[in-house]
Amino acid sequence: MTTPQEILQLYRHIIRAAKRFPSIKRDKIVNDIRLEFRENRSLSDAGEIKEKVKVAIRSLDQLVAYTSRDTKSAEWSVNLKGSCD
């Protein structure tokens, strides 16, 4: 089971990544994330919490994929799983 401390750490990582997300809608994305976590902070069903955490981890992975690229380089690409070169 995920502890409240682990969820808080996940929240902080997601917010940091969202604040670096290269989009003109970045502020709305950050606010939507905050709202989602606030709305779900009173969840008590372990299965539901587990599902929400899985979605949050997937979302963090996607944010990190976009924000961790080398911003100094004009050349970058995204490779989809299963794509052929």
Secondary structure, DSSP 8 states (H G I E B T S, - for coil): ---HHHHHHHHHHHHHHHHT--STTHHHHHHHHHHHHHHHTT---HHHHHHHHHHHHHHHHHHHHHHSS-TT-S------TT---
